[in-house]
Amino acid sequence: MAISKQRKQKAYSNTAVIYARFSSTNQREESIDAQVRACKKYAEEKGLIITRIYADSAKSGTNDNRPEFQRMLLDSETGIFDTVVVHKLDRFSRNRYDSAIYKKLLRINNCRLMSVTERLDDSPESIMMEAVTEGMNEYYSQNLGREVLKGQKETALQCKHVGGTPPLGYDVDKDTKRYIINEKEAEIVKLIFFMYAKGCGYKEILRHLNAKGYHTKRGNPFANGSLNTLLKNEKYRGIHIFNLKKEKDMDGVRRPSLNPEEDVIRIEEGMPRIIDDVTFAKVQALLSQNLERGGSFKAKEVYILSGLIYCGDCGMSMHGNTRYCGRNRLKYITYRCSGRAQQRDCKRRELNKTYIENFVLDVLYSNLFDQNSIVKLTEMLNKYRKENSEENEKALDTATQRLKEVSREIDKTLEVVCQAGISIETVGAKLRSLEEQKEHLENLLHDLTINNNLQISEQIVAQLVEKSREFVKTKNLPECKTFIKSYVERVTVFEDKVRVVFKVNVPNKDNTGFEPLVVEESIENIYENYKDAV
């Protein structure tokens, strides 16, 4: 194991922007104003000049489908600011995978991320503390999602509409919240099933529907996708079905994928029928035949080191590559240097994907996920938290004092209204502003108090890494890809060796302290040790 030198910290200017967000769950528009006020105050304390505010309203933090967030990332490339201030890390993202990607993008653009309530820096301890915080934020988001799903399941078990747009052919009764047939739309549904059962293809059906001026429930022209969804919908044969598909994939992107059968709610005769069983079964058989005739989908390779692995000769990134060679068309999956692929002078040879990925995962497992490391990491995080508690105490005192002042000002304003007999509307704007400040300060005090009293136990750290450890141990590549960027800084491939630089420090051999984790191994040994893994 080779030990790297500590990285030099970049000297940042005083130009900064604010990013604020509130979701649609139990939050209001005023939440953004409160976040902005807190960020401005924090920026003033740090000597930062705010040049712009980016704010997304009613947007979830579990994915990156946020216009202002994306605009902020694009603007970071221009160099007009080098600091992004958020009220809490969960305003930036509640998905650890997205968070790691976009924080790395900000670093590439020479920008840093600063949080008002989580006072973090660039030290290894801070990086781990940030990972713990993000893990808790992600747990909160997933737990909230489970609670919402629980309520929706109860509604579905009563055969009631759980939200969204009902399928074509149905409306929702305003009083009972149950499905009722829309006779005019139901005729369109019957026509589609009839034509497909008679052997008509999608193109012929679409031409007929569009010629008649028929539209989907949302008022759009029919397309292949809308036809396919409609023809597979079991609700048309009277089955109330819920939770058939996952809303989001592991990256937080909305992509349909089937849930396990035991998680799906199906209630026979749970809603009015539009299509008879014989017609529905015939259509499903035809859909299956046409799918087989069209060929199966090829599985995509998962390259977990994508964006992390670089050529040690030319410095360019290496990307995943699949090719078939020889008379038997054997499949070779590798990482290839972009410089060589673009026919430049680099002669770095390709590296077997399975070998290098297994090597990196094994190093991660043996150095970061063992029990000894968990104990030391817990000590390190608590020591770091204690060392930074003084600044947190000052912020707590300031917020407490300011809350008292705002509360007194509210009481004084109300007293003037009572004594002078003036209308409450006269001071309405001032009172609303004071109440918003009070609400923000109360929330800030709550967060600071939690941070101040937080004791990170071995159990908490173990729980946060347990899932990651199991995925690494079993080489579950899709799941590993979701978190590996949180641990690995860079993988560099030289002529005769591979160097892996991790983002965190680990206990040294004597267990007396920590050292940056940098592991080097010869390519010859990697090929020898992992040749049986292919």
C-alpha positions in Angstrom: 0.0 0.0 0.0 1.4 3.4 -1.0 0.5 6.5 0.9 -0.4 9.8 -1.0 0.3 13.3 0.2 -2.5 15.5 1.4 -4.1 17.4 -1.4 -3.6 21.2 -1.4 -6.8 23.2 -0.7 -7.9 25.5 -3.5 -8.0 29.2 -2.7 -11.6 30.4 -3.3 -12.7 33.9 -4.1 -15.7 35.5 -2.4 -18.3 35.1 -5.3 -21.1 32.8 -4.4 -24.6 31.7 -5.3 -27.5 30.3 -3.3 -29.5 27.2 -4.2 -32.8 26.7 -2.4 -35.6 24.1 -2.9 -38.8 22.9 -1.3 -40.8 19.8 -2.2 -44.5 19.5 -2.3 -44.7 17.4 0.9 -45.6 19.5 4.0 -43.7 22.5 2.8 -44.7 26.0 1.5 -43.4 28.7 -0.8 -42.2 30.6 2.3 -39.7 27.8 2.9 -37.6 29.1 0.0 -37.6 32.7 1.5 -36.5 31.3 4.8 -33.7 29.2 3.2 -32.5 32.3 1.3 -32.4 34.5 4.4 -30.4 31.9 6.3 -28.0 31.5 3.3 -27.5 35.3 3.0 -26.7 35.6 6.7 -24.3 32.7 6.5 -22.6 34.2 3.4 -22.3 37.6 5.2 -20.5 35.9 8.1 -18.1 34.1 5.7 -17.4 37.3 3.7 -19.1 35.9 0.5 -20.9 38.0 -2.1 -24.1 36.5 -3.4 -24.4 37.1 -7.1 -27.4 35.0 -7.9 -30.2 32.8 -6.3 -31.4 29.6 -7.9 -34.7 28.2 -6.5 -36.8 25.2 -7.4 -40.4 25.1 -6.1 -42.3 21.8 -5.4 -39.4 19.7 -6.7 -38.2 16.5 -5.1 -34.5 16.2 -4.0 -34.4 12.5 -4.9 -33.6 13.2 -8.5 -32.0 15.9 -10.7 -35.1 16.9 -12.7 -34.9 20.5 -11.4 -34.6 23.4 -13.9 -32.9 25.9 -11.6 -30.6 23.2 -10.3 -29.5 22.3 -13.8 -29.1 26.0 -14.7 -26.8 26.4 -11.6 -24.7 23.5 -12.7 -24.3 24.9 -16.3 -23.5 28.3 -14.9 -20.8 26.8 -12.7 -18.8 26.0 -15.9 -18.5 29.7 -16.7 -16.5 30.6 -13.7 -18.8 33.5 -12.6 -18.9 32.0 -9.1 -16.9 29.4 -7.1 -19.2 28.7 -4.1 -22.7 27.3 -3.9 -24.4 27.9 -0.5 -27.4 25.7 0.6 -29.4 25.7 3.8 -29.0 22.0 4.3 -27.3 19.2 2.3 -30.7 17.6 1.6 -31.7 20.8 -0.4 -28.9 19.9 -2.8 -29.9 16.2 -3.2 -31.3 13.4 -1.1 -29.9 10.8 -3.5 -26.3 9.9 -2.6 -25.5 8.8 -6.2 -26.7 12.1 -7.7 -25.1 14.1 -4.8 -21.7 12.5 -5.4 -21.9 13.1 -9.2 -22.8 16.7 -9.0 -20.5 17.6 -6.2 -17.7 16.2 -8.3 -18.9 18.2 -11.3 -18.8 21.3 -9.1 -15.2 20.4 -8.0 -14.2 20.0 -11.7 -15.6 23.5 -12.3 -13.5 24.7 -9.3 -16.6 25.3 -7.2 -17.3 24.2 -3.6 -20.5 23.4 -1.8 -21.2 25.0 1.6 -24.1 24.2 4.0 -25.5 26.6 6.6 -26.5 23.9 9.2 -23.8 21.3 8.4 -20.5 23.1 8.8 -18.2 21.0 6.6 -14.9 21.4 4.9 -12.5 19.5 2.6 -10.9 17.3 5.3 -11.3 13.5 5.1 -13.3 13.6 8.4 -15.6 16.1 6.9 -16.1 14.0 3.8 -17.1 11.0 5.9 -19.4 13.2 8.1 -21.0 14.4 4.9 -21.5 10.8 3.8 -23.2 10.0 7.1 -25.5 13.1 6.8 -26.4 12.2 3.2 -27.1 8.7 4.2 -29.5 9.9 6.9 -31.2 12.3 4.4 -31.6 9.5 1.9 -33.1 7.3 4.6 -35.6 10.1 5.5 -36.6 10.4 1.9 -37.1 6.7 1.4 -38.9 6.4 4.7 -41.2 9.3 3.7 -41.9 7.5 0.4 -42.7 4.3 2.3 -45.2 6.1 4.5 -46.9 7.7 1.5 -47.0 4.3 -0.3 -48.6 2.8 2.8 -51.4 5.3 2.7 -51.9 4.8 -1.0 -52.1 1.0 -0.5 -54.9 1.4 2.0 -56.7 3.6 -0.5 -56.1 1.0 -3.3 -57.4 -1.9 -1.1 -60.7 0.1 -0.9 -60.7 0.1 -4.8 -60.4 3.9 -4.7 -58.4 6.2 -7.1 -55.0 6.9 -5.5 -54.1 9.9 -7.6 -52.9 10.9 -11.1 -54.8 10.7 -14.3 -57.3 7.8 -14.6 -56.9 5.5 -17.6 -58.7 6.3 -20.9 -62.3 5.1 -20.6 -62.7 5.9 -16.9 -63.5 9.0 -14.7 -63.4 9.3 -10.9 -66.5 9.8 -8.9 -66.0 13.0 -6.8 -67.8 11.6 -3.8 -66.8 7.9 -3.6 -63.3 8.4 -5.3 -64.1 5.1 -7.2 -63.8 4.6 -11.0 -66.8 5.1 -13.2 -66.9 4.4 -17.0 -66.7 7.3 -19.4 -68.9 5.9 -22.1 -67.5 8.0 -25.0 -63.9 7.1 -24.1 -64.8 3.5 -23.5 -65.8 3.1 -27.1 -62.3 4.2 -28.2 -60.8 1.6 -25.8 -63.0 -1.1 -27.3 -62.1 -0.1 -30.8 -58.4 -0.4 -30.1 -58.7 -3.8 -28.5 -61.0 -5.0 -31.4 -58.6 -3.9 -34.1 -55.5 -5.4 -32.4 -57.3 -8.7 -31.8 -58.2 -8.8 -35.5 -54.5 -8.6 -36.4 -54.1 -4.9 -37.1 -50.7 -3.5 -36.4 -49.9 -0.3 -34.4 -49.5 1.8 -37.6 -52.9 0.9 -38.9 -54.6 1.5 -35.6 -52.8 4.8 -35.1 -53.8 6.0 -38.6 -57.5 5.1 -37.9 -57.5 6.8 -34.5 -55.9 10.0 -35.6 -58.1 10.2 -38.7 -61.1 10.0 -36.4 -59.6 12.8 -34.3 -59.3 10.6 -31.1 -56.9 11.5 -28.4 -55.4 10.1 -25.2 -56.8 11.0 -21.8 -54.3 13.9 -21.6 -55.5 15.2 -25.0 -52.5 14.1 -27.0 -52.5 12.1 -30.3 -52.0 8.4 -29.9 -48.5 6.9 -30.3 -46.9 3.4 -30.1 -46.2 3.8 -26.3 -49.7 4.9 -25.4 -51.2 2.0 -27.4 -48.9 -0.5 -25.7 -49.7 0.7 -22.2 -53.4 0.7 -22.9 -53.5 -2.8 -24.3 -51.7 -4.2 -21.3 -53.8 -2.5 -18.7 -55.6 -5.1 -16.5 -58.1 -2.5 -15.2 -60.0 -2.8 -18.5 -61.0 -6.4 -17.5 -62.3 -5.2 -14.1 -59.2 -5.7 -12.0 -58.2 -2.9 -9.7 -54.4 -2.9 -9.7 -51.9 -0.8 -7.8 -48.1 -0.6 -7.4 -47.4 -2.7 -10.5 -44.3 -0.7 -11.4 -41.6 1.2 -9.6 -41.8 4.9 -10.1 -38.0 5.5 -10.2 -34.9 3.5 -10.9 -31.7 3.4 -8.7 -30.6 6.8 -10.1 -33.9 8.5 -9.1 -34.9 8.7 -12.8 -38.5 7.8 -13.7 -38.3 4.6 -15.6 -40.9 1.9 -15.5 -39.9 -1.5 -14.0 -42.1 -4.2 -12.6 -42.4 -4.6 -8.8 -42.2 -8.1 -7.2 -45.6 -9.8 -7.5 -46.1 -9.9 -3.7 -46.0 -6.1 -3.6 -48.7 -5.7 -6.3 -52.3 -5.2 -5.2 -54.8 -6.9 -7.5 -58.6 -6.9 -6.7 -60.9 -8.9 -9.0 -64.0 -7.0 -9.9 -62.6 -4.0 -8.1 -63.7 -1.6 -10.9 -66.2 -1.6 -13.8 -65.2 -3.8 -16.7 -64.8 -2.5 -20.3 -63.1 -5.5 -22.1 -64.2 -9.2 -21.8 -61.7 -11.8 -20.6 -61.5 -13.6 -24.0 -60.6 -10.5 -26.0 -58.1 -9.4 -23.3 -56.4 -12.8 -23.3 -56.2 -12.9 -27.1 -54.6 -9.4 -27.1 -52.0 -10.4 -24.5 -51.1 -13.5 -26.5 -50.6 -11.4 -29.7 -48.5 -8.9 -27.8 -46.2 -11.7 -26.5 -45.9 -13.2 -30.0 -45.0 -9.9 -31.6 -42.4 -9.1 -28.9 -40.7 -12.5 -29.5 -40.8 -11.9 -33.3 -39.2 -8.5 -32.8 -36.3 -9.9 -30.9 -35.2 -9.7 -27.3 -33.6 -6.6 -25.8 -29.8 -6.8 -25.2 -28.7 -6.2 -21.7 -26.5 -3.2 -21.2 -23.2 -3.5 -19.4 -22.8 -1.7 -16.1 -19.4 0.1 -15.9 -19.1 1.0 -12.3 -15.8 2.9 -12.8 -17.2 5.1 -15.6 -16.0 8.7 -14.9 -13.5 7.5 -12.3 -10.8 5.7 -14.4 -8.1 7.5 -16.3 -5.1 6.6 -18.4 -1.8 7.2 -16.6 0.0 8.0 -19.9 -2.1 10.6 -21.7 -4.3 11.6 -18.7 -7.5 11.1 -20.7 -10.5 9.2 -19.3 -11.1 5.5 -20.1 -14.5 4.3 -21.2 -16.3 1.0 -21.3 -16.0 -0.9 -24.6 -17.5 -4.2 -25.8 -16.3 -6.0 -28.9 -16.6 -9.5 -30.4 -13.5 -11.2 -31.8 -12.4 -14.4 -33.5 -14.2 -17.2 -35.4 -16.4 -17.9 -32.3 -17.2 -14.2 -31.8 -16.1 -14.2 -28.2 -17.2 -11.2 -26.2 -14.5 -8.9 -24.7 -15.6 -6.2 -22.2 -12.9 -3.7 -21.3 -12.0 -0.2 -20.3 -10.3 1.6 -23.2 -8.4 4.9 -23.2 -10.3 7.7 -25.0 -7.0 9.0 -26.4 -6.2 5.7 -28.1 -9.8 5.4 -29.3 -9.5 8.8 -30.9 -6.3 7.6 -32.7 -3.9 9.8 -30.8 -0.4 8.8 -29.8 -1.5 7.0 -26.6 -0.7 3.3 -26.8 -2.2 2.3 -23.4 -3.7 -1.2 -23.8 -7.3 -2.0 -22.8 -7.9 -3.4 -19.4 -10.3 -6.3 -18.7 -13.5 -4.8 -17.1 -14.1 -7.7 -14.7 -10.5 -7.8 -13.4 -10.2 -4.1 -12.6 -13.7 -3.8 -11.1 -13.3 -6.8 -8.8 -9.9 -5.5 -7.7 -11.3 -2.1 -6.8 -14.3 -3.6 -5.0 -12.1 -6.0 -3.0 -9.9 -3.2 -1.9 -12.9 -1.2 -0.9 -14.4 -4.1 1.1 -11.2 -5.0 2.9 -10.1 -1.5 3.8 -13.4 0.5 4.5 -16.1 -2.0 5.4 -14.3 -4.1 8.1 -15.4 -3.8 11.7 -12.1 -2.3 12.8 -12.5 0.5 10.3 -16.1 1.1 11.5 -14.8 1.6 15.1 -12.1 4.0 14.0 -14.3 5.9 11.7 -16.9 6.4 14.5 -14.2 7.8 16.8 -12.9 10.0 14.0 -16.3 11.4 13.2 -17.2 12.1 16.8 -13.8 13.8 17.3 -14.4 15.9 14.3 -17.9 16.8 15.4 -16.6 17.8 18.9 -13.8 20.0 17.4 -16.4 21.8 15.3 -19.0 22.2 18.0 -17.7 25.6 19.1 -18.8 27.2 15.8 -22.1 25.4 16.1 -22.6 26.7 19.7 -22.1 30.2 18.5 -24.6 29.8 15.7 -27.1 28.3 18.3 -26.6 31.2 20.6 -27.1 33.7 17.8 -30.2 32.0 16.6 -31.7 31.8 20.1 -31.0 35.5 20.7 -32.5 36.5 17.3 -35.6 34.4 18.0 -36.2 36.3 21.3 -35.8 39.6 19.5 -38.3 38.6 16.7 -40.8 37.3 19.3 -40.6 40.5 21.3 -41.1 42.5 18.1 -44.2 40.5 17.2 -45.6 41.1 20.7 -44.8 44.8 20.5 -46.5 45.1 17.2 -49.7 43.4 18.4 -49.7 45.5 21.5 -49.6 48.7 19.4 -52.5 47.4 17.3 -54.5 46.8 20.5 -53.7 50.0 22.2 -54.0 52.3 19.2 -57.1 50.6 17.9 -55.7 50.4 14.3 -56.6 47.7 11.9 -54.5 44.5 11.8 -54.3 44.9 8.0 -52.2 48.0 8.5 -49.3 46.0 9.9 -50.2 42.8 8.1 -47.1 42.8 5.9 -44.8 43.4 8.8 -46.4 40.7 10.9 -46.2 38.1 8.1 -42.5 38.9 7.6 -41.8 38.5 11.4 -43.8 35.3 11.6 -41.8 33.9 8.6 -38.5 34.9 10.4 -39.8 33.2 13.6 -40.7 30.0 11.8 -37.3 29.9 10.1 -35.4 30.6 13.3 -37.3 27.8 15.1 -36.5 25.4 12.3 -32.8 26.5 12.4 -32.7 26.0 16.2 -34.1 22.6 15.8 -31.5 21.6 13.3 -28.6 23.1 15.2 -29.7 21.5 18.4 -29.8 18.1 16.7 -26.4 18.7 15.2 -25.0 19.8 18.6 -26.4 16.7 20.4 -25.6 14.2 17.7 -23.5 11.3 18.9 -22.5 9.0 16.0 -22.4 5.4 17.3 -20.8 2.4 15.8 -24.2 1.0 15.2 -25.2 4.1 13.1 -22.1 3.9 11.0 -22.4 0.1 10.6 -26.0 0.5 9.5 -25.1 3.1 6.9 -22.4 0.9 5.4 -24.0 -2.5 5.8 -26.0 -2.4 2.6 -23.0 -1.1 0.6 -20.8 -3.8 2.2 -23.2 -6.5 1.1 -23.4 -5.2 -2.4 -19.6 -5.1 -2.7 -19.2 -8.5 -1.2 -21.7 -10.1 -3.7 -20.4 -7.9 -6.6 -23.9 -6.5 -7.2 -22.6 -4.0 -9.9 -25.8 -2.0 -10.5 -26.1 -1.3 -6.8 -22.3 -0.7 -6.4 -22.5 2.0 -9.1 -24.9 4.0 -7.0 -22.4 4.6 -4.2 -18.9 3.9 -5.4 -18.3 7.5 -6.4 -18.8 8.4 -2.7 -15.7 6.4 -1.9 -13.4 6.4 -4.9 -11.6 9.5 -6.1 -9.7 8.2 -9.1 -8.4 5.1 -10.7 -5.3 5.5 -12.8 -4.0 2.8 -15.2 -0.2 2.9 -15.9 1.8 0.6 -18.2 2.5 -1.9 -15.4 0.3 -1.0 -12.5 -3.0 0.4 -11.3 -3.4 3.1 -8.6 -6.7 3.6 -6.7 -7.1 6.8 -4.7 -10.0 6.7 -2.2 -11.8 9.8 -0.8 -11.4 8.8 2.8 -8.7 8.1 5.3 -8.4 4.7 7.0 -6.7 3.4 10.2 -3.0 2.9 9.8 -1.3 -0.4 10.5 -0.6 0.5 14.1 -4.1 1.7 14.7 -2.7 4.9 16.1 -4.2 7.2 13.6 -5.4 7.6 10.0 -3.7 7.9 6.6 -5.0 8.6 3.1 -5.9 5.3 1.4 -4.0 4.8 -1.9 -3.6 1.3 -3.2 -1.3 0.3 -6.0 -1.1 -3.2 -7.6 0.7 -4.5 -10.7 -1.5 -5.3 -13.7 0.2 -8.7 -13.8 -1.0 -9.5 -10.3 -4.5 -8.2 -11.0 -4.8 -10.5 -14.1 -3.4 -13.5 -12.1 -5.6 -13.0 -9.1 -8.9 -12.4 -11.0 -8.6 -14.5 -14.1 -11.0 -17.1 -12.6 -13.6 -14.4 -12.0 -14.5 -14.1 -15.8 
